[in-house]
Amino acid sequence: MPASTQILNEQFIDNAWVPSRSKTSRPVFDPYRETLIAEVTCGDPADIDAAVAAARRALSSWRTTPEPRRGKCLQAIAVGLETRRQALAELSSRNNGKPLVEAYQDLDDAIACYRYYAEAAVALGDRQGTVEDTGQPDLEARQYWDPIGVVGLITPWNFPLVSSAWKLAPALAAGCTVVFKPSEVTPLPEQVLAEIVIEAGLPPGVFNLLQGDGEGIGAPLSRHPGIDKLSFTGSNTVGEAVMRAAAQGVRPVSLELGGKSPILVTEDADIELARDLVMAGICYNAGQMCSATSRLLVHERLADDLYAAIDASMAALRLGDPLAAETDMGPLVSALQRDRVQNYIALAKEEGLHSETPTLSLPEQGFFVAPRLYREVPTTSRLWREEIFGPVLCVRRVADDAEAIALANDSDFGLAATVVTGDPDRAEAIARHLEAGNVWCNSDQVAPPQGSWGGMKCSGIGRELGQAGLDAYLESKRITRPLSS
């Protein structure tokens, strides 16, 4: 084993690293260099018992901690991330494979999220005890919001530190204590959170981090009776398993699952803007996004020109070392993910799908897949209907807005969509008809902490970010009593 390989065989419980009860581990690879960079414990249900016990011990004190004090802790977490920004971005690039510029954007998004919920915690304190109308002249009512309790948080590998911030920040602001399982594929960036929460002054047991895979930690965490709520981001298959586990005890869940998002381009759209938004929607993070706009619906008058522009842009991408400044797109996160995407490319050949995208010369090392555009893909194709999670774009030409909307909505998923037109009012009118939780009009896929994130249909349950993200970790309580004389 290389001397630089990290051994991650401890769990962070009660503000201390303790040995995992598991005797097994799994490798973690640098997806560009294809070298072993860590061994991470698979985890054990006994680790969960210890973490949940710690979280339950801490709950009574943390939930009664004044909201402004909780907000100061979240501000301190933001500062801790900011002071480590360069090192964490480089670590994320090396572990995840995304270009360094994208890793910096992730860090900035995470920092902004903790700062937003620091302020939201203070605002929560200000609205506690809000007087509400009872409809009765002799009664008065006040509204309060209590933390839901001990929450289990499970995040994926595609956006380290960002997905966790979207869950951890509102949960902590609400007064919940947490048991957090990051992805076993990208465990390295999240490790630093343990050091940061101690610096931020979080009491022991408020934040517990468990390394492990689905069998060792994910599934038993979902079933654990000491967890009051589960929040999961990942695949539909696992999300359904989490939901079934949460049914025991009637525990609430938040699920952010898959997507097969459309991008609609009208005949009056600026072709350069359309090209850029299509490229960002399918090639950012090598297409490993639940919101990837992997179905392009373009008006027939613009189709051939836009196809050619996208093909040229894909052919010009510089694939390589994610730590190199000139790299446009890095490798996929793992050999397994590369193989999954390549299986879809093989399926496209079997289905007779057509691509004119020039073949890129791939680096000699790394888990790369060259981006490609498949033309006039039938709606019955698996590539059209299934989430690929890679830089594979399926396109169809349409005659008008009505056809584009109908095809866009003909999907099991409803997470996101993009509309590109020459008329902002027309774009919004189209957006109103789309079955998606997030729609961008002539815009990149921005997801600020003040907004809302989540999908319709099979794309999940509930919302993250914004006020809804905080409310997901709160229970509403109304106290009614006789009106004071």
Secondary structure, DSSP 8 states (H G I E B T S, - for coil): --TT-EEE-EEEETTEEEE-S---EEEEEETTTTEEEEEEE---HHHHHHHHHHHHHHHHHHHTS-HHHHHHHHHHHHHHHHHTHHHHHHHHHHHH---HHHHHHHHHHHHHHHHHHHHHHHHHHHHTTEEE--S-TTEEEEEEEEE--EEEEE--SSSTTHHHHHHHHHHHHHT-EEEEE--SSS-HHHHHHHHHHHHHT--TTSEEE----IIIIIHHHHH-TT-SEEEEES-HHHHHHHHHHHHTTT--EEEE-----EEEE-TTS-HHHHHHHHHHHHHGGGG--TT---EEEEETTTHHHHHHHHHHHHHH--B--TTSTT-SB---S-HHHHHHHHHHHHHHHHHT-B---------SSSS----EEEBS--TTSHHHHS---SSEEEEEEESSHHHHHHHHH-SSEESEEEEE-S-HHHHHHHHHTS--SEEEESS-----TTS-B--EETTEES-BSHHHHHHTTEEEEEEEEE---
